[in-house]
Amino acid sequence: MAAEGTAVAGGGAVGDRLAKDSLRQFQCPDAAPNRRRGSSLSRDAERRAYQCCREYLGGAWRQARPEDLRVDPVSGGLSNLLFRCSLPDHLPSVGKEPREVLLRLYGAILQGVDSLVLESVMFAILAERSLGPQLYGVFPEGRLEQYIPSRPLKTCELREPVLSAEIATKMARFHGMEMPFTKEPHWLFGTMERKLLDSTPSPVVFCHNDVQEGNILLLSEPENTDRLMLVDFEYSSYNYRGFDIGNHFCEWVYDYTHEEWPFYKAQPADYPTRGQQLHFIRHYLAEGKKGDTVSQEEQRKLEEDLLVEANRYALASHFFWGLWSILQASMSTIEFGYLEYAQSRFQFYFQQKGQLSGFHPSS
């Protein structure tokens, strides 16, 4: 689920009044943001965007006039507003300042100050490791990021074997990182049945927690053999490995580009088959155990165990995003069928729950 920058993810409280007031100054007062048609900025908001770019980027951005700056809406997630800010062609660069950036404005459900600080640190570390875009500026109501020529994957592309294998490899690399954050998996405890977590062993690793097609960019100009880049790390934290994989499998079902109400389309039959899951899992395990050799019997056991783990934690994905969507329905101004989506996730939860043998959580 495309869900950037919410209090649920980071564990912080709903944003304070200063952050909300700053956001109101950015948003167009007569148009509710819509992720399908893009978001619009008022003239005052365009001036504010200019001020942010001028202050944080320097160089040619300080020489540009407000009317020179080009600000284009970018179709974003379900809780953030995204805008591409560009310098005019006639204005030469002064130094190494970027020519264009992505301006991200946090949505109606905001994180607390502590969560925003942690997210900024995380974003910077991932950028240094070439696992995410560069970070150019951070302020209470949003941030400035590297604009990367690319497009997000389509839901149907998640099932393409070559792309699925690369996503699995990216996820394995992500899980292999050591990050300076709490290693306790607190992320699910407040929302998921504890019996699931107790009955299904899963290693605690650094997880993205939202590997869906909108958060996977297909690069227009890849610098190496990697064609994909994971983005939107608002939910990233130490969590159970099974959640990240199971959540990704759930996202095969949902297309968030549907043009009519409720602005998503669910195809439960598109949940990956056993063969498709094994394809993903084998590439995931191959990346994680480079240099290690295991017997065929051990390999089969690793694969079967991870299949069970991922599908049980897929239940946690449905439960979590169902609750998240109910919360968004009461606060978000983005046009989306949040309550319908919550109902879909809970229906899928009970459907999958009944299909999993050997797992009987408390009701």
N, C-alpha and C positions, 0 to 999 in steps of 0.2 A: 504494500500500500504506500503510495507516495504521501509522505507525512513528515514534512520537515519542521523542526523547531517547535515542538510542543512541550508543555510541562510534563506530560506523561512520560515522554522519552527520557528527558534528562533528570527527572526526579525533583526538579525545582518547582516552586509555586507558580501560579499564574502570574504573568508579568506585572511589575509595579506600575504606578500611575505615570511616572515619568516616561517609561517605555511606551505606554499606551498613547500618551499625549504626543510623543514624537511620531508615532506611527500615523496618527490622525493627520498630522501636518503633511505627511507624504502622500496619503491616499486621496484619490479623487473623491470629493464628497457626494457627487451625484451619480456614481457608478459603482455598484458592488463588483468586486473582482470576480472574474470568471476564468477558470483555467483553460477553457477551450477557445474563447475568443481573445485571450490575453487580457492584460490589465492596463488601464489607462492612467496617465498622470496628469494632474492639473498643471497649469503654468507655474504656479507657486511650487508645486512638487518638483517640476523640472529644474527650477532654480535651486532647490535644495539638493537635488542630485548633482547639479553642477558644483555646488559648494563642497560636497563630500569628495568628489573626484579631484577638485582643485586642491583641497587641503591634504588629502591622503596620498595622491599620486604625484603631485608636483610636476616639474619639468614643463612640457608643452601644455599640460592641463592648466597651469597657472596663467598661460598666455592666451588661452582660448576665451572668447566671449561667451556669455550664457547662451546666446542664440546660435552659436556655432556647434554646441554640443548636440549630438544626436542621441536620443533616448528612445529605444524601441522595446515594446513589451515582448517578453519571451514566455511561451506557454510553460507554466511551472507546475508545482505540486499542488496539494490540496490545502496547504496552510501557509505558504510563503508566496510573495510576489517577486518576480524576477524581471530585470530590465537590462538590456545590452546598451552600454554607454560607449560612444565612439568619438574620437577626435576627427575633425574635418581633414580631408586629404591635403588641403593647401597649407596646413600648419605643420612644419617640420618638427621632428623629435629633437629634444634638447639633450637627453642622455639615454638611459635604458628604460625609461618609463613605458608602460604598455600603451598601445594605441587604442585598445578597447578592453573593457572590463565588464564583468557581470555584477550588477547591483542587486543584492538580495535583501528584501525587507521582510521582517518576521510578521507572521499573521496574527489573527485575533487571539490565539492561545500562545502566550509567550513564555519563555523560560525565565527562571530567576537569574539573578546576577551570577551566582556561583556556577550555574549550569552553562551560562554563556562564556564564562572564563574558561571552563574546562573544554568546551567545544572549540574555542579559538585555539587553545593549546594543541588539541587533537588535530585540528585542521592544518596547523603549521607543521606538525611532526609528519603527517602524511604527505604534505607537499614536499618536505625535505627528502623523503624517501621515494619520491616520484610515484606515489600511489594516489595522488589527488591534485587538484588545481592549486596554484599559488594563492596565498592570502595577502591582499594589499592593504586592507583597512578594516578595522572593527569599531563599531559605534553602537550605542544602546539599542537603536531600532533596526540594525542590520549590519551588513558587511560588504566589502568589495572583493571580488574573487577574479582569478584569471578566467578570461573568456576563451573557451576551447572550441575551435571549429569542429563540430560533431553533430550527431543527432542521437536521441535516445533510441534504444531498441524498441521494436514493436512486440507486443505480447506473443504473436505467432512465431517470432524469431527465437524465442527462448527454447523452442524444441528443435532448432536446427543443430544437428550433432556437433558441427565444428564450433559453433558459438557456445553451445552448452558446455563443451569440454573446456573452452577458455574461461567461461564464467566459473567453473569448478576450480580451475587452477588459480584464478584471481582470489576466490574465496579462501582457498587453502593458504595462500600467501598472507592474506589478511589475518587469518587465524593464527599464523605463526609469529606474529609480531608481539614484541614486549612493549607495553605502553605504561607510562607513569601514573596509572589510575588504580583505584581499588580493585583488587582481584576477586572480591566477593560478588557472586552473581545475584545482586539484589533486584535486577531488572524485572523479573517475572513474579517475585514473591507476592506482591500486592494484588495480582490479578488472576493468577492461575491456580488451579487445584494443586495443592501441595503433594497429593498422592502421586500425580503424574511425575513430578520431579524426583520423588523418592523411589519410585518403582522403575525408572528408566535411567540408568547411569549414562552420563554424557560429560565429556571433558569440558572444563571451563576455559574458554579461549577469548581472545579479543574479537568480537563479532561486529559486523556491519548492522545487522538486525533489520535491514530493509532492502534486500537485494531483489528488487523488482525492475521491470524493464525500463521504467522512467529514470532509474538511478544507475543505469548502465549505458555509458556513452560509446557509440561506434565512432571512432576518431576519423576525421576527414583526412588528416595528415599524420599518420602514426610515425613516431620517431624511431621505432624499432619494430620487432615482430608482433608486439602487443597491439591489437586493434581496439581493445576495450579498456575503459577506465570506469571504476566505481566512483560515484559522487554522492553527495548528500549524506554526511556522517552524523547528523543530529541525533540519531538513535544509537550510534556506535558505543559499545561498552563491553566489559567482560560479561559474558553470558554463556549459556550452554550451547555447545557446538550444534546439537541437534535442532535447536530453534532456528539458527541461521539457514541450515539446509532445508528443514521442513517448511519454513516460511517461504523460501524461494520456490519450492515445489507448488505451494498454494498459489503463488502469483502467476503460474501458468494458466490459471483459470480465469483471471480477471483482466479485462481490457478497459483502461480508464480513458480512452480516446473516443468513446461512443458519444455521438453528437446530440442525442436526445435524452430526456429525463429517463432514469436517474443519473445519466452521464457516466455510466459504466455498463459493461456487459459481462455476465458470468456464464461460463461454459464448463460445468463440472466434469464433463467427459474429457476435457483437455488436461485434467490432472495427469502428471506423467505416469506412464505405464511402468511396470516393474523393469522392463528392458531399458526404458529411458532413464529411470532412476539409477540403475546399475551403471549406465554409461557415464552419468554425472559422477557417481560415487567413485568409480574406478579412476577417473582423472583426478578427482580430489585426493584420493589416497596416494596416487602416484606422485603428486607434487609434495605431499607431506612426508613421504618416506624415501626421498631421493637418497641413493647410496645404500639403502637397507635392502636386504634380500629376505623374502619370506617364502615358505613353501606354498604350494597350491592350496593345500588344506587350510593353512593359516589365512591366506588371502580370501578364500571363500567365507571363512568365519568373520573376518573383518568386514567384508561386504554385507553379509547377512545381518550382522549386528548393527551396522550403520543404517541399513534399510529400516529396521525396526525402530531405531532411535529417531531417525528423521521423520517417520510417519507418525510416531507418537507425539513428537514435539510440533508437528503440523497442527495438532489440536490446540496447542498453546498459541500458535499464530492466529487461528480463527478466534479464539477467546479474547486475546489481547486486542486485535484490531476491531472486533465487535464492540468492546467497551470503549475503545478510542473513538469510534465513529459516533457512538451515542453522545460522548462528551463534545465532539465537534459540532453535532447537530444543534446543541444549545448555545454555541458561541461563535461559530464561523459564519462569515458573510459570503463565503464562496458558494456558488451555485452548484450543489452536488447532493445526491440523494443519500445523505449520511445514514438516516434511519433504515432505508431500504438496504443499504450496504451492510449495516449491522445485522439485520435480519438474515441476509444471505450468508454472512460468515457464521452465524450461530446455527443456521440450518445445515451448512456444510460440516460444522463441528459435530453435530449429533449424527449426521450420516456417516462420517468417517469413524467416529467413536464406536458405532455399532459394527463396523467392518473389521476393526482391529481385535484380533483374538488375544486372549490373555491379559487384556487391560480392562479393568472394571473400576473406574474412579468413582468416588462418592458423588452423588447427584446433588 
